Amino acid sequence: MAKSGEVVENPISGERVSFQLVSAETDGALLRWEHALRPGARVPYDHIHSVQEERFEVVAGEATVRIGNETKVFQAGDTFVIPAGIAHGLANHGEDELRVLTELRPAMNTELYFETVFGLARDGKVGKRGVPNMLHMAVIVRTLGENGGLPGTPMFLQKIGLTVLAAVGRFAGYKGRYKRYSGPAGR
């Protein structure tokens, strides 16, 4: 499980996460990290957190952000909040590294997501966007109990689809978390 001060990187997507406050330190109320993206990098997919609010403060660089159907650009010193249920995405179209202080409330298992997916990326077990294949991702998302999805398809249909894909993925041998990336379950 993540600890404050721990840094994980995804060499494929160009992301680096430096944990500042983790779920265990906040009784699950908050996860805070600095999210860095190299020039040209982006969070692999626009996504929705069904019950989590996400707050951002641009520390350095220029953030290009999709919020719902709008694209906005934020500079160092700017802050913005993405309410639960709103589709969003983050990209660095600038020439310098983008660093964004990010807070997610409640924390849920998001730190385990970063540890797992970034660990798989370091081991070369992801696609060109830096995330596992659809079956493996379904197992990860269902195992961690994350509450969200991708924009464009109703959430209830995504949950049904994820349940089916996760069952197939488990049958294919995929796991939702790995001791080598985040330690033993229940730690």
N, C-alpha and C positions, 0 to 999 in steps of 0.2 A: 504494500500500500504506500502511496506517495507520502513524502515528508516535506515540510517546509525547507526550502533551499535546494531540493532536488531539481535537476534539469533533465528533460527528455527531448530528443530531437527526432524529427522525421526527415531523413535525408532525401526522400523522394518528393514530398510536397513542399519542402523548404521552410518548414515550421520548427520553432523551438519554444518549448514551454518551460518556464521557471516558476515552480510552485512557491507561493509566498505564505498562504494560509490554506490548510487542507481540511477536509471534512471532519476528520477526527479531532481537530483543534477547535472546531466551531459547533460541535454537536450536530453536524450536518446542515447548519444554517447557511454556510458560505464557503465557496471555493474562490480563492484569489490567486491569479497567476499573471506573469508577464508573458504575453504571446508575441513572439518575434517572427516576422516573415521576411525572407530575403527578397531582393528586387525581382519582380515578376511572379512571385509566389502568391497563392491564395489558399484559403481554407477549401478543401477539396469540393464541397458541395454547399449550396445554399441549404439551409435547414430551419427547422422550427423546434423550439422547446415548448412543449405543451403547458408545463407548470413552472418553468424557471424564467426568472427575469435576468437579463444580462446587461451589465453596465460596463462601459468602455471609457478609458481615458487614453488619448494618444500621447505617448511619451516622446516618440521621435519618429520622423518620417511622415508620410502622407497615406492615410487610410481611405481606400475606395470601398464604400459600404453599400450593399443592397439592403434596403429596408422596405419590405413589402414590394411594391412595384416601382419604387424610386431608387435612384443611385445618387449617393451623396459623397462628397470628399471632405475629410476632416484632417486638420493639421495638428501638430504638436500643441498641447494645451487644451484641445477640444475634448469635451465629454459628450456622451450620448447613451441613451438607454433603449434597449429592445425589450418591450413587454412580452410576457409569455404569450404564445400563440401567433407571433408575427414572424414571417419568413425573413431570413437575413443571411448575408454572406460577407466575408471580409477578404480584401485583396490588396496587394501592394503593387501598384502600377508605377511607383516612383523609382528613382535611381539609387536610393539609400535604403538600408534596412528599416522596416517598419517595426516599432515596438509599441504595444498596446497593453496597458494594465487592464485586466479583465476580472470582473466579479460576477459570479453566478449564484443566484439565490433561488431555492435551496441548492445545496451542493450536489445532492444525489450521488451517483457513482461516476461522475464525469472524469475525475482524476484517473480512475481505473480504465476508462475508455482511452485516454491519452497514453497511459503506460502500455496498454495492450496493443493498440494500433501502431503507435510509434515503435514499439519493440518489434512487431512484425515487419515494419518497414525497414528497420535496421538489419533484420535478418533476410531481407529480399523476398518477403512473402506477401507483397502487395502489388497492385497494378500501377499504371503510370500516373494516377492521381494521388498515390500514396495511401490508399485504403485497400483492405482485403477484397476478394471477390464477393459477389452478392450473397452466396450461401454462408460464407464465413462471417461477413458483416451481420447477417441476420442472427446468427448464433451469438455474436458478441453483444449486440443490442438487446436481445431477449434475456441473456444471462445477466447483464448489468441492470436490467429493469429501467433503462432510460425511457423517458416519456416524451417522445417527439417524433419527428420524421422529416420528410422532404415535402416541399411545396408542390401543389398541383394535383394531388390525389387526396381524397378525404381520409382523415386519420383512421377511421374505423376500418376502411379497406386496407390501409397500410398495416394495421395491427393483425388483421387476418392473414395477409400475405406474409408478414414477418414470421408469424407462428408456423405457417406451412414451410417456408424456406428454412427456418431454424431447425425444424424437425428433419428435413432432408440434409441440412448441413451437419447436424449431429451424427446422423447415420453415416455421412461421408467421412466422419472423424474429426471435424472441426470442434474446437473448444471456445468458450466465451472468455476465458481468462487463463493466464499461464503463470505459474509460480516464478519462472525466470524473469518475468517482466514486472510483476507486482507483489511477489511474495505469496505465501499460502493464503487461501480464503479464510476469512474470519480473524485475520491478524490484527 
